[in-house]
Amino acid sequence: MENYTSVLAEFYSNFQLNRSDNMGVYLHHNSSQGGIDDLVLDDKFYNTFLDLNYTSRTRDVV
């Protein structure tokens, strides 16, 4: 039995900037270095994405 190098990582954080504003960050990474013997196809892959968000709440002014 062989072990193949692979990485799965996720990170999420949310920051309150002030009373009405928030900022969030989300990072996802999934990869494999491959190395399966006698495989004709390329078995290396990576899938990484970064998501940023910003929200602001305002009060109604009449």
C-alpha beads as a LAMMPS data file, in Angstrom:
LAMMPS data file: protein, C-alpha beads

62 atoms
61 bonds

1 atom types
1 bond types

-500.0 500.0 xlo xhi
-500.0 500.0 ylo yhi
-500.0 500.0 zlo zhi

Masses

1 110.0

Atoms # bond

1 1 1 0.000 0.000 0.000
2 1 1 1.316 3.425 -0.953
3 1 1 0.500 6.855 0.384
4 1 1 0.201 9.768 -2.015
5 1 1 0.828 13.369 -1.012
6 1 1 -2.380 15.375 -0.849
7 1 1 -3.393 18.574 0.910
8 1 1 -6.830 19.779 1.944
9 1 1 -6.934 23.118 3.759
10 1 1 -9.705 25.587 4.559
11 1 1 -9.559 28.878 6.425
12 1 1 -12.376 31.293 7.278
13 1 1 -12.286 34.430 9.351
14 1 1 -14.589 37.388 9.891
15 1 1 -13.424 40.810 11.117
16 1 1 -15.588 43.539 12.565
17 1 1 -14.151 46.805 11.246
18 1 1 -16.493 49.078 13.202
19 1 1 -20.107 49.073 14.484
20 1 1 -21.585 48.744 11.002
21 1 1 -18.911 47.136 8.774
22 1 1 -17.635 43.558 8.566
23 1 1 -15.091 41.890 6.318
24 1 1 -14.662 38.150 5.783
25 1 1 -12.107 35.950 4.066
26 1 1 -12.401 32.302 2.991
27 1 1 -9.547 30.261 1.505
28 1 1 -9.922 26.711 0.177
29 1 1 -7.118 24.531 -1.209
30 1 1 -7.221 20.898 -2.338
31 1 1 -4.310 19.303 -4.189
32 1 1 -2.487 16.079 -4.913
33 1 1 1.056 15.533 -6.156
34 1 1 0.001 12.354 -7.920
35 1 1 2.546 9.614 -8.330
36 1 1 0.271 6.628 -8.958
37 1 1 2.388 3.970 -10.652
38 1 1 1.523 2.903 -14.213
39 1 1 -1.148 5.603 -14.611
40 1 1 -1.317 6.980 -18.149
41 1 1 -3.188 10.156 -17.153
42 1 1 -1.636 13.153 -15.384
43 1 1 -2.693 12.639 -11.759
44 1 1 -1.441 15.938 -10.320
45 1 1 -4.123 18.506 -9.578
46 1 1 -4.879 21.563 -7.502
47 1 1 -8.045 23.479 -6.743
48 1 1 -7.636 26.754 -4.871
49 1 1 -9.963 29.683 -4.423
50 1 1 -10.168 32.785 -2.291
51 1 1 -13.427 34.517 -1.389
52 1 1 -13.563 37.969 0.204
53 1 1 -16.725 39.677 1.383
54 1 1 -17.648 43.018 2.847
55 1 1 -20.917 43.950 4.517
56 1 1 -22.155 47.262 5.809
57 1 1 -25.322 47.879 7.802
58 1 1 -26.784 51.356 7.810
59 1 1 -29.650 52.743 9.789
60 1 1 -32.592 54.313 7.982
61 1 1 -32.493 58.089 8.121
62 1 1 -35.860 59.784 7.897

Bonds

1 1 1 2
2 1 2 3
3 1 3 4
4 1 4 5
5 1 5 6
6 1 6 7
7 1 7 8
8 1 8 9
9 1 9 10
10 1 10 11
11 1 11 12
12 1 12 13
13 1 13 14
14 1 14 15
15 1 15 16
16 1 16 17
17 1 17 18
18 1 18 19
19 1 19 20
20 1 20 21
21 1 21 22
22 1 22 23
23 1 23 24
24 1 24 25
25 1 25 26
26 1 26 27
27 1 27 28
28 1 28 29
29 1 29 30
30 1 30 31
31 1 31 32
32 1 32 33
33 1 33 34
34 1 34 35
35 1 35 36
36 1 36 37
37 1 37 38
38 1 38 39
39 1 39 40
40 1 40 41
41 1 41 42
42 1 42 43
43 1 43 44
44 1 44 45
45 1 45 46
46 1 46 47
47 1 47 48
48 1 48 49
49 1 49 50
50 1 50 51
51 1 51 52
52 1 52 53
53 1 53 54
54 1 54 55
55 1 55 56
56 1 56 57
57 1 57 58
58 1 58 59
59 1 59 60
60 1 60 61
61 1 61 62
